[in-house]
């Protein structure tokens, strides 16, 4: 049996970007996290300690998004590494960061990066 947990749409206001204006003004980001895991015991025993705590996922994302980086690729890698290190039971992990209304030439809703492994 395969088990997946998704925490989608973690909204963060952050100051990432290569442009000086992005460091001052900031912007809105959405982060999606998908995890393959085994929550058989949690499903049987109704115990949070036997699955992935969504609050821990949100906390890691918020803490890493609060650290300014020029590239969302860099932020994504930090989130990915911390989740692998701090959250037990993840078999596969997917982190996607959406930068809404990026300051690029043209009318673009968002740009995003994905890290999987």
Number of C-alpha atoms within 10 A of each C-alpha: 5 8 11 14 18 14 15 14 14 16 16 17 15 22 23 27 19 11 11 12 12 17 16 11 11 15 18 15 24 17 23 18 25 17 20 16 18 19 21 14 13 14 12 9 11 12 11 13 10 17 20 19 13 13 10 13 19 17 12 18 26 18 11 18 24 15 12 17 17 15 12 22 15 13 20 21 16 17 23 22 11 14 19 16 10 12 14 13 15 19 13 13 19 16 22 22 25 20 23 15 14 19 15 9 6 7 9 11 10 15 14 15 14 16 15 13 10
